[in-house]
Amino acid sequence: MQLIITAMAVTAGMVFSLAIALLVEELIFGKVFRIFFARPAIAGKDQGKR
């Protein structure tokens, strides 16, 4: 039982550390979430008009 609690504490600590690192990076640079959530460019009607 002690091993399970230790594994959960280590996993939770790693996830928390990653979340804080992403938050700090986003506050400093502001580009992480734009990469993850950017809409892909759609090739549309504008390309054939030249």
PDB file of N, CA, C and O in Angstrom:
ATOM      1  N   MET A   1       0.815  -1.195   0.000  1.00  0.00           N
ATOM      2  CA  MET A   1       0.000   0.000   0.000  1.00  0.00           C
ATOM      3  C   MET A   1       0.859   1.259   0.000  1.00  0.00           C
ATOM      4  O   MET A   1       0.520   2.253  -0.643  1.00  0.00           O
ATOM      5  N   GLN A   2       1.952   1.210   0.712  1.00  0.00           N
ATOM      6  CA  GLN A   2       2.866   2.354   0.769  1.00  0.00           C
ATOM      7  C   GLN A   2       3.466   2.649  -0.602  1.00  0.00           C
ATOM      8  O   GLN A   2       3.685   3.807  -0.957  1.00  0.00           O
ATOM      9  N   LEU A   3       3.729   1.589  -1.373  1.00  0.00           N
ATOM     10  CA  LEU A   3       4.297   1.757  -2.715  1.00  0.00           C
ATOM     11  C   LEU A   3       3.319   2.470  -3.649  1.00  0.00           C
ATOM     12  O   LEU A   3       3.725   3.297  -4.466  1.00  0.00           O
ATOM     13  N   ILE A   4       2.036   2.149  -3.526  1.00  0.00           N
ATOM     14  CA  ILE A   4       1.018   2.790  -4.369  1.00  0.00           C
ATOM     15  C   ILE A   4       0.914   4.279  -4.036  1.00  0.00           C
ATOM     16  O   ILE A   4       0.822   5.121  -4.930  1.00  0.00           O
ATOM     17  N   ILE A   5       0.930   4.586  -2.753  1.00  0.00           N
ATOM     18  CA  ILE A   5       0.850   5.995  -2.339  1.00  0.00           C
ATOM     19  C   ILE A   5       2.079   6.758  -2.814  1.00  0.00           C
ATOM     20  O   ILE A   5       1.972   7.904  -3.252  1.00  0.00           O
ATOM     21  N   THR A   6       3.246   6.124  -2.728  1.00  0.00           N
ATOM     22  CA  THR A   6       4.475   6.773  -3.193  1.00  0.00           C
ATOM     23  C   THR A   6       4.432   7.009  -4.701  1.00  0.00           C
ATOM     24  O   THR A   6       4.807   8.082  -5.171  1.00  0.00           O
ATOM     25  N   ALA A   7       3.976   6.012  -5.459  1.00  0.00           N
ATOM     26  CA  ALA A   7       3.883   6.151  -6.915  1.00  0.00           C
ATOM     27  C   ALA A   7       2.895   7.253  -7.293  1.00  0.00           C
ATOM     28  O   ALA A   7       3.147   8.022  -8.220  1.00  0.00           O
ATOM     29  N   MET A   8       1.768   7.330  -6.575  1.00  0.00           N
ATOM     30  CA  MET A   8       0.792   8.384  -6.859  1.00  0.00           C
ATOM     31  C   MET A   8       1.362   9.764  -6.535  1.00  0.00           C
ATOM     32  O   MET A   8       1.122  10.723  -7.268  1.00  0.00           O
ATOM     33  N   ALA A   9       2.112   9.866  -5.441  1.00  0.00           N
ATOM     34  CA  ALA A   9       2.702  11.149  -5.063  1.00  0.00           C
ATOM     35  C   ALA A   9       3.752  11.581  -6.080  1.00  0.00           C
ATOM     36  O   ALA A   9       3.828  12.760  -6.425  1.00  0.00           O
ATOM     37  N   VAL A  10       4.560  10.644  -6.561  1.00  0.00           N
ATOM     38  CA  VAL A  10       5.579  10.971  -7.563  1.00  0.00           C
ATOM     39  C   VAL A  10       4.920  11.397  -8.870  1.00  0.00           C
ATOM     40  O   VAL A  10       5.338  12.380  -9.483  1.00  0.00           O
ATOM     41  N   THR A  11       3.891  10.664  -9.304  1.00  0.00           N
ATOM     42  CA  THR A  11       3.189  11.003 -10.543  1.00  0.00           C
ATOM     43  C   THR A  11       2.510  12.370 -10.429  1.00  0.00           C
ATOM     44  O   THR A  11       2.591  13.186 -11.347  1.00  0.00           O
ATOM     45  N   ALA A  12       1.846  12.613  -9.306  1.00  0.00           N
ATOM     46  CA  ALA A  12       1.180  13.907  -9.109  1.00  0.00           C
ATOM     47  C   ALA A  12       2.203  15.042  -9.085  1.00  0.00           C
ATOM     48  O   ALA A  12       1.945  16.121  -9.618  1.00  0.00           O
ATOM     49  N   GLY A  13       3.348  14.806  -8.476  1.00  0.00           N
ATOM     50  CA  GLY A  13       4.390  15.823  -8.452  1.00  0.00           C
ATOM     51  C   GLY A  13       4.928  16.134  -9.830  1.00  0.00           C
ATOM     52  O   GLY A  13       5.190  17.293 -10.152  1.00  0.00           O
ATOM     53  N   MET A  14       5.093  15.108 -10.644  1.00  0.00           N
ATOM     54  CA  MET A  14       5.591  15.323 -12.010  1.00  0.00           C
ATOM     55  C   MET A  14       4.569  16.079 -12.852  1.00  0.00           C
ATOM     56  O   MET A  14       4.934  16.980 -13.607  1.00  0.00           O
ATOM     57  N   VAL A  15       3.298  15.720 -12.729  1.00  0.00           N
ATOM     58  CA  VAL A  15       2.249  16.413 -13.484  1.00  0.00           C
ATOM     59  C   VAL A  15       2.146  17.872 -13.033  1.00  0.00           C
ATOM     60  O   VAL A  15       2.013  18.771 -13.863  1.00  0.00           O
ATOM     61  N   PHE A  16       2.206  18.105 -11.728  1.00  0.00           N
ATOM     62  CA  PHE A  16       2.159  19.469 -11.210  1.00  0.00           C
ATOM     63  C   PHE A  16       3.355  20.282 -11.697  1.00  0.00           C
ATOM     64  O   PHE A  16       3.209  21.445 -12.071  1.00  0.00           O
ATOM     65  N   SER A  17       4.533  19.669 -11.691  1.00  0.00           N
ATOM     66  CA  SER A  17       5.735  20.353 -12.150  1.00  0.00           C
ATOM     67  C   SER A  17       5.635  20.717 -13.626  1.00  0.00           C
ATOM     68  O   SER A  17       6.029  21.813 -14.024  1.00  0.00           O
ATOM     69  N   LEU A  18       5.114  19.807 -14.434  1.00  0.00           N
ATOM     70  CA  LEU A  18       4.935  20.078 -15.858  1.00  0.00           C
ATOM     71  C   LEU A  18       3.926  21.200 -16.076  1.00  0.00           C
ATOM     72  O   LEU A  18       4.131  22.059 -16.934  1.00  0.00           O
ATOM     73  N   ALA A  19       2.841  21.200 -15.307  1.00  0.00           N
ATOM     74  CA  ALA A  19       1.824  22.243 -15.441  1.00  0.00           C
ATOM     75  C   ALA A  19       2.396  23.612 -15.079  1.00  0.00           C
ATOM     76  O   ALA A  19       2.122  24.593 -15.770  1.00  0.00           O
ATOM     77  N   ILE A  20       3.177  23.692 -14.021  1.00  0.00           N
ATOM     78  CA  ILE A  20       3.783  24.959 -13.623  1.00  0.00           C
ATOM     79  C   ILE A  20       4.795  25.426 -14.670  1.00  0.00           C
ATOM     80  O   ILE A  20       4.872  26.615 -14.979  1.00  0.00           O
ATOM     81  N   ALA A  21       5.573  24.480 -15.214  1.00  0.00           N
ATOM     82  CA  ALA A  21       6.553  24.845 -16.241  1.00  0.00           C
ATOM     83  C   ALA A  21       5.868  25.390 -17.491  1.00  0.00           C
ATOM     84  O   ALA A  21       6.335  26.367 -18.075  1.00  0.00           O
ATOM     85  N   LEU A  22       4.762  24.766 -17.906  1.00  0.00           N
ATOM     86  CA  LEU A  22       4.027  25.268 -19.074  1.00  0.00           C
ATOM     87  C   LEU A  22       3.416  26.639 -18.795  1.00  0.00           C
ATOM     88  O   LEU A  22       3.410  27.507 -19.669  1.00  0.00           O
ATOM     89  N   LEU A  23       2.904  26.836 -17.585  1.00  0.00           N
ATOM     90  CA  LEU A  23       2.324  28.125 -17.238  1.00  0.00           C
ATOM     91  C   LEU A  23       3.374  29.231 -17.251  1.00  0.00           C
ATOM     92  O   LEU A  23       3.127  30.314 -17.780  1.00  0.00           O
ATOM     93  N   VAL A  24       4.529  28.967 -16.679  1.00  0.00           N
ATOM     94  CA  VAL A  24       5.594  29.970 -16.657  1.00  0.00           C
ATOM     95  C   VAL A  24       6.084  30.268 -18.070  1.00  0.00           C
ATOM     96  O   VAL A  24       6.313  31.424 -18.425  1.00  0.00           O
ATOM     97  N   GLU A  25       6.242  29.217 -18.872  1.00  0.00           N
ATOM     98  CA  GLU A  25       6.694  29.429 -20.254  1.00  0.00           C
ATOM     99  C   GLU A  25       5.674  30.243 -21.037  1.00  0.00           C
ATOM    100  O   GLU A  25       6.042  31.104 -21.836  1.00  0.00           O
ATOM    101  N   GLU A  26       4.395  29.972 -20.809  1.00  0.00           N
ATOM    102  CA  GLU A  26       3.349  30.719 -21.501  1.00  0.00           C
ATOM    103  C   GLU A  26       3.357  32.182 -21.067  1.00  0.00           C
ATOM    104  O   GLU A  26       3.152  33.076 -21.889  1.00  0.00           O
ATOM    105  N   LEU A  27       3.589  32.425 -19.796  1.00  0.00           N
ATOM    106  CA  LEU A  27       3.622  33.808 -19.316  1.00  0.00           C
ATOM    107  C   LEU A  27       4.837  34.552 -19.864  1.00  0.00           C
ATOM    108  O   LEU A  27       4.755  35.755 -20.116  1.00  0.00           O
ATOM    109  N   ILE A  28       5.954  33.868 -20.051  1.00  0.00           N
ATOM    110  CA  ILE A  28       7.165  34.522 -20.531  1.00  0.00           C
ATOM    111  C   ILE A  28       7.140  34.693 -22.050  1.00  0.00           C
ATOM    112  O   ILE A  28       7.371  35.790 -22.557  1.00  0.00           O
ATOM    113  N   PHE A  29       6.861  33.610 -22.773  1.00  0.00           N
ATOM    114  CA  PHE A  29       6.954  33.646 -24.234  1.00  0.00           C
ATOM    115  C   PHE A  29       5.600  33.758 -24.925  1.00  0.00           C
ATOM    116  O   PHE A  29       5.496  34.430 -25.952  1.00  0.00           O
ATOM    117  N   GLY A  30       4.580  33.132 -24.402  1.00  0.00           N
ATOM    118  CA  GLY A  30       3.229  33.242 -24.946  1.00  0.00           C
ATOM    119  C   GLY A  30       3.001  32.542 -26.262  1.00  0.00           C
ATOM    120  O   GLY A  30       2.157  32.979 -27.043  1.00  0.00           O
ATOM    121  N   LYS A  31       3.722  31.472 -26.538  1.00  0.00           N
ATOM    122  CA  LYS A  31       3.557  30.814 -27.836  1.00  0.00           C
ATOM    123  C   LYS A  31       3.181  29.346 -27.745  1.00  0.00           C
ATOM    124  O   LYS A  31       2.907  28.732 -28.777  1.00  0.00           O
ATOM    125  N   VAL A  32       3.157  28.761 -26.565  1.00  0.00           N
ATOM    126  CA  VAL A  32       2.902  27.325 -26.454  1.00  0.00           C
ATOM    127  C   VAL A  32       1.477  26.991 -26.865  1.00  0.00           C
ATOM    128  O   VAL A  32       1.263  26.095 -27.682  1.00  0.00           O
ATOM    129  N   PHE A  33       0.500  27.701 -26.310  1.00  0.00           N
ATOM    130  CA  PHE A  33      -0.888  27.358 -26.582  1.00  0.00           C
ATOM    131  C   PHE A  33      -1.295  27.736 -28.001  1.00  0.00           C
ATOM    132  O   PHE A  33      -2.224  27.143 -28.548  1.00  0.00           O
ATOM    133  N   ARG A  34      -0.625  28.702 -28.603  1.00  0.00           N
ATOM    134  CA  ARG A  34      -0.908  29.020 -30.012  1.00  0.00           C
ATOM    135  C   ARG A  34      -0.501  27.866 -30.912  1.00  0.00           C
ATOM    136  O   ARG A  34      -1.162  27.596 -31.915  1.00  0.00           O
ATOM    137  N   ILE A  35       0.583  27.184 -30.561  1.00  0.00           N
ATOM    138  CA  ILE A  35       1.028  26.040 -31.365  1.00  0.00           C
ATOM    139  C   ILE A  35       0.049  24.878 -31.228  1.00  0.00           C
ATOM    140  O   ILE A  35      -0.300  24.229 -32.215  1.00  0.00           O
ATOM    141  N   PHE A  36      -0.396  24.618 -29.984  1.00  0.00           N
ATOM    142  CA  PHE A  36      -1.277  23.476 -29.735  1.00  0.00           C
ATOM    143  C   PHE A  36      -2.677  23.691 -30.280  1.00  0.00           C
ATOM    144  O   PHE A  36      -3.291  22.750 -30.784  1.00  0.00           O
ATOM    145  N   PHE A  37      -3.196  24.915 -30.189  1.00  0.00           N
ATOM    146  CA  PHE A  37      -4.593  25.159 -30.506  1.00  0.00           C
ATOM    147  C   PHE A  37      -4.799  25.989 -31.771  1.00  0.00           C
ATOM    148  O   PHE A  37      -5.904  26.477 -32.010  1.00  0.00           O
ATOM    149  N   ALA A  38      -3.762  26.156 -32.577  1.00  0.00           N
ATOM    150  CA  ALA A  38      -3.905  26.949 -33.802  1.00  0.00           C
ATOM    151  C   ALA A  38      -4.732  26.174 -34.829  1.00  0.00           C
ATOM    152  O   ALA A  38      -4.595  24.960 -34.980  1.00  0.00           O
ATOM    153  N   ARG A  39      -5.569  26.894 -35.508  1.00  0.00           N
ATOM    154  CA  ARG A  39      -6.355  26.261 -36.568  1.00  0.00           C
ATOM    155  C   ARG A  39      -5.471  26.091 -37.792  1.00  0.00           C
ATOM    156  O   ARG A  39      -4.727  27.004 -38.151  1.00  0.00           O
ATOM    157  N   PRO A  40      -5.542  24.945 -38.429  1.00  0.00           N
ATOM    158  CA  PRO A  40      -4.718  24.748 -39.634  1.00  0.00           C
ATOM    159  C   PRO A  40      -5.188  25.651 -40.776  1.00  0.00           C
ATOM    160  O   PRO A  40      -6.380  25.915 -40.940  1.00  0.00           O
ATOM    161  N   ALA A  41      -4.230  26.104 -41.544  1.00  0.00           N
ATOM    162  CA  ALA A  41      -4.557  26.955 -42.683  1.00  0.00           C
ATOM    163  C   ALA A  41      -5.296  26.133 -43.738  1.00  0.00           C
ATOM    164  O   ALA A  41      -4.887  25.022 -44.077  1.00  0.00           O
ATOM    165  N   ILE A  42      -6.372  26.689 -44.241  1.00  0.00           N
ATOM    166  CA  ILE A  42      -7.180  25.974 -45.229  1.00  0.00           C
ATOM    167  C   ILE A  42      -6.895  26.572 -46.598  1.00  0.00           C
ATOM    168  O   ILE A  42      -7.065  27.772 -46.819  1.00  0.00           O
ATOM    169  N   ALA A  43      -6.456  25.707 -47.519  1.00  0.00           N
ATOM    170  CA  ALA A  43      -6.240  26.172 -48.890  1.00  0.00           C
ATOM    171  C   ALA A  43      -7.610  26.415 -49.510  1.00  0.00           C
ATOM    172  O   ALA A  43      -8.413  25.495 -49.669  1.00  0.00           O
ATOM    173  N   GLY A  44      -7.854  27.657 -49.852  1.00  0.00           N
ATOM    174  CA  GLY A  44      -9.206  27.981 -50.302  1.00  0.00           C
ATOM    175  C   GLY A  44      -9.222  28.619 -51.684  1.00  0.00           C
ATOM    176  O   GLY A  44      -8.412  28.312 -52.558  1.00  0.00           O
ATOM    177  N   LYS A  45     -10.163  29.500 -51.832  1.00  0.00           N
ATOM    178  CA  LYS A  45     -10.442  30.117 -53.127  1.00  0.00           C
ATOM    179  C   LYS A  45      -9.394  31.134 -53.541  1.00  0.00           C
ATOM    180  O   LYS A  45      -9.288  31.447 -54.727  1.00  0.00           O
ATOM    181  N   ASP A  46      -8.622  31.656 -52.611  1.00  0.00           N
ATOM    182  CA  ASP A  46      -7.694  32.757 -52.921  1.00  0.00           C
ATOM    183  C   ASP A  46      -6.498  32.314 -53.756  1.00  0.00           C
ATOM    184  O   ASP A  46      -5.861  33.158 -54.386  1.00  0.00           O
ATOM    185  N   GLN A  47      -6.174  31.047 -53.787  1.00  0.00           N
ATOM    186  CA  GLN A  47      -4.951  30.621 -54.470  1.00  0.00           C
ATOM    187  C   GLN A  47      -5.063  30.664 -55.984  1.00  0.00           C
ATOM    188  O   GLN A  47      -4.042  30.817 -56.655  1.00  0.00           O
ATOM    189  N   GLY A  48      -6.232  30.540 -56.543  1.00  0.00           N
ATOM    190  CA  GLY A  48      -6.366  30.485 -57.980  1.00  0.00           C
ATOM    191  C   GLY A  48      -6.564  31.839 -58.631  1.00  0.00           C
ATOM    192  O   GLY A  48      -6.705  31.896 -59.853  1.00  0.00           O
ATOM    193  N   LYS A  49      -6.581  32.925 -57.889  1.00  0.00           N
ATOM    194  CA  LYS A  49      -6.927  34.234 -58.444  1.00  0.00           C
ATOM    195  C   LYS A  49      -5.742  34.982 -59.030  1.00  0.00           C
ATOM    196  O   LYS A  49      -5.941  36.029 -59.646  1.00  0.00           O
ATOM    197  N   ARG A  50      -4.549  34.506 -58.872  1.00  0.00           N
ATOM    198  CA  ARG A  50      -3.395  35.258 -59.374  1.00  0.00           C
ATOM    199  C   ARG A  50      -3.209  35.118 -60.833  1.00  0.00           C
ATOM    200  O   ARG A  50      -2.277  35.695 -61.394  1.00  0.00           O
TER     201      ARG A  50
END
